[in-house]
Amino acid sequence: MTAQQSSPAQSAAPQDIRVGVIGVGRMGADHVERIARRTKGARVSVVSDYLRETAEKVSATAPGSRVVDTWQEVVAAEDVDAVLIASPGQFHREQVLACIAAGKPVLCEKPLAMNPSDAYDVVLAEREAGHPVVSLGFMRRFDAGYGELKDALEAGDLGTPLLLNCKHRNADVLPGFTDTHMVYDSAVHEIDAISFFLEEPAVSVQTVMPRSTEKAPEGLHDPLLFLFRTASGTVVTDELWVSTDAGYEVRTELVGSLGAATIGQESGLVTTQQADGRWGGTVPADFRPRFAAAYDAEVQAWIAAVADGSNVAPRSATAWDGYVAAAMCEAAEQSLTADGPVEVTLLEQPA
Ligand SMILES: NC(=O)c1ccc[n+]([C@@H]2O[C@H](COP(=O)([O-])OP(=O)(O)OC[C@H]3O[C@@H](n4cnc5c(N)ncnc54)[C@H](O)[C@@H]3O)[C@@H](O)[C@H]2O)c1
């Protein structure tokens, strides 16, 4: 299903999925705006934030929504059919578990939890519940380019995947951004891309550190190169460079036995014949314009899945994907200071 065109204060229909939103900072406010204005078949009914004032401000942008004091009230509310969680990651485990207990479908922003063990608790709780409830917000899975590459792989057009080469570039990061943030905030998206494209996790990861750019914040190793290997022998490279001072780029190249395909080379307006003899295009400033359509498609697909009772959209990241990402992140973090490859340890996937 595609997102509706922007229509301020879209009129609510009685059959709309009523969404409760927990945490309305940067991402949560963005999702509220998306649901209120562009998502078909849904409306925001209840909003909460640790900061009441923030919740009031954001709720005012979603006609018909009300504010409650705690996230527990959002989950329990009779006028909430489904929950969107965009609070900081350390609260996700508890909030998702509460949604599972209440039987309410939930779209949780990444990460699912702060470590593999906590993420596995969610996997087990969902399994106990007996039906899928949890979608995880790895929105790149709904990017048009990601979709095309996935289609090509599924159709067998590229043959056997040999190499997945990822590049992730960011204009700048906040002071205090560390190598660990490089793993959990940045590389985590390529880590999920391994599960998405290759349908198997990495079994090992190694970090390679070139010398750093002078633009990097104090103490940060930037760029970083992660080398992952899967059980069937595909190698994944993830080149991360977060202080380029030059906009946001995410490129992915799949090298298969029958051919190679690249996505994410959108260059915007390309001009030639300039007076100084140079040519060039534009890149988005950050992840929001780059993946705006992917966020819209992700939320729209989630609402469609909630409406048809499947709860988790095709190709969406699941609780299991969240657990696998947490395990790969943990190994990638360890690899920052290890001499060689670090093994990724995974518990068994419940049936
Ligand atoms: N998918 C993506 O590309 C993407 C991008 C950015 C952020 N995120 C994720 O989204 C989540 C939120 O990130 P953000 O950038 O919006 O952070 P943020 O700090 O801007 O917003 C978080 C909000 O949650 C509120 N909050 C804190 N504790 C809470 C609690 N216990 N219950 C309810 N609300 C609480 C805060 O007051 C704040 O308003 C994080 O998990 C982050 O990793 C995902």
The ligand as an SDF file (V2000), in Angstrom:
LIG
                    3D

 44 48  0  0  0  0  0  0  0  0999 V2000
   15.1500    4.2480   12.3500 N   0  0  0  0  0  0  0  0  0  0  0  0
   15.9510    5.2850   12.3640 C   0  0  0  0  0  0  0  0  0  0  0  0
   16.5360    5.6520   11.3670 O   0  0  0  0  0  0  0  0  0  0  0  0
   16.1260    6.0790   13.6170 C   0  0  0  0  0  0  0  0  0  0  0  0
   16.6350    7.3750   13.5520 C   0  0  0  0  0  0  0  0  0  0  0  0
   16.7500    8.0960   14.7580 C   0  0  0  0  0  0  0  0  0  0  0  0
   16.3850    7.5170   15.9600 C   0  0  0  0  0  0  0  0  0  0  0  0
   15.9160    6.2390   15.9590 N   0  0  0  0  0  0  0  0  0  0  0  0
   15.5350    5.5910   17.2340 C   0  0  0  0  0  0  0  0  0  0  0  0
   14.3550    6.2080   17.7270 O   0  0  0  0  0  0  0  0  0  0  0  0
   14.3650    6.2320   19.1450 C   0  0  0  0  0  0  0  0  0  0  0  0
   14.1590    7.6720   19.6080 C   0  0  0  0  0  0  0  0  0  0  0  0
   15.2240    8.4670   19.0980 O   0  0  0  0  0  0  0  0  0  0  0  0
   15.0870   10.0620   18.9880 P   0  0  0  0  0  0  0  0  0  0  0  0
   16.2020   10.5060   18.1320 O   0  0  0  0  0  0  0  0  0  0  0  0
   13.6910   10.4400   18.6350 O   0  0  0  0  0  0  0  0  0  0  0  0
   15.3690   10.4900   20.5140 O   0  0  0  0  0  0  0  0  0  0  0  0
   14.8540   11.8010   21.2440 P   0  0  0  0  0  0  0  0  0  0  0  0
   15.7140   11.9210   22.4530 O   0  0  0  0  0  0  0  0  0  0  0  0
   14.7410   12.9430   20.3030 O   0  0  0  0  0  0  0  0  0  0  0  0
   13.3560   11.4240   21.7100 O   0  0  0  0  0  0  0  0  0  0  0  0
   13.0550   10.5070   22.7190 C   0  0  0  0  0  0  0  0  0  0  0  0
   11.8320   11.0090   23.4740 C   0  0  0  0  0  0  0  0  0  0  0  0
   11.4200   10.0240   24.3990 O   0  0  0  0  0  0  0  0  0  0  0  0
   11.0880   10.6590   25.6330 C   0  0  0  0  0  0  0  0  0  0  0  0
   11.2310    9.6720   26.6970 N   0  0  0  0  0  0  0  0  0  0  0  0
   12.3130    9.4090   27.4690 C   0  0  0  0  0  0  0  0  0  0  0  0
   12.0490    8.3810   28.2890 N   0  0  0  0  0  0  0  0  0  0  0  0
   10.7850    7.9760   28.0150 C   0  0  0  0  0  0  0  0  0  0  0  0
    9.9460    6.9510   28.5270 C   0  0  0  0  0  0  0  0  0  0  0  0
   10.3640    6.0950   29.4710 N   0  0  0  0  0  0  0  0  0  0  0  0
    8.6990    6.8210   28.0150 N   0  0  0  0  0  0  0  0  0  0  0  0
    8.2670    7.6730   27.0590 C   0  0  0  0  0  0  0  0  0  0  0  0
    9.0180    8.6570   26.5300 N   0  0  0  0  0  0  0  0  0  0  0  0
   10.2580    8.7910   27.0110 C   0  0  0  0  0  0  0  0  0  0  0  0
   12.0270   11.8390   25.7330 C   0  0  0  0  0  0  0  0  0  0  0  0
   11.5140   12.8400   26.5940 O   0  0  0  0  0  0  0  0  0  0  0  0
   12.1040   12.2950   24.2750 C   0  0  0  0  0  0  0  0  0  0  0  0
   11.1050   13.2580   23.9740 O   0  0  0  0  0  0  0  0  0  0  0  0
   15.7230    5.6370   19.5590 C   0  0  0  0  0  0  0  0  0  0  0  0
   15.5330    4.2890   19.8910 O   0  0  0  0  0  0  0  0  0  0  0  0
   16.5780    5.7630   18.3190 C   0  0  0  0  0  0  0  0  0  0  0  0
   17.5670    4.7610   18.2150 O   0  0  0  0  0  0  0  0  0  0  0  0
   15.7560    5.5200   14.8320 C   0  0  0  0  0  0  0  0  0  0  0  0
  1  2  1  0
  2  3  2  0
  2  4  1  0
  4  5  1  0
  4 44  2  0
  5  6  2  0
  6  7  1  0
  7  8  2  0
  8  9  1  0
  8 44  1  0
  9 10  1  0
  9 42  1  0
 10 11  1  0
 11 12  1  0
 11 40  1  0
 12 13  1  0
 13 14  1  0
 14 15  2  0
 14 16  1  0
 14 17  1  0
 17 18  1  0
 18 19  2  0
 18 20  1  0
 18 21  1  0
 21 22  1  0
 22 23  1  0
 23 24  1  0
 23 38  1  0
 24 25  1  0
 25 26  1  0
 25 36  1  0
 26 27  1  0
 26 35  1  0
 27 28  2  0
 28 29  1  0
 29 30  1  0
 29 35  2  0
 30 31  1  0
 30 32  2  0
 32 33  1  0
 33 34  2  0
 34 35  1  0
 36 37  1  0
 36 38  1  0
 38 39  1  0
 40 41  1  0
 40 42  1  0
 42 43  1  0
M  CHG  2   8   1  16  -1
M  END
$$$$
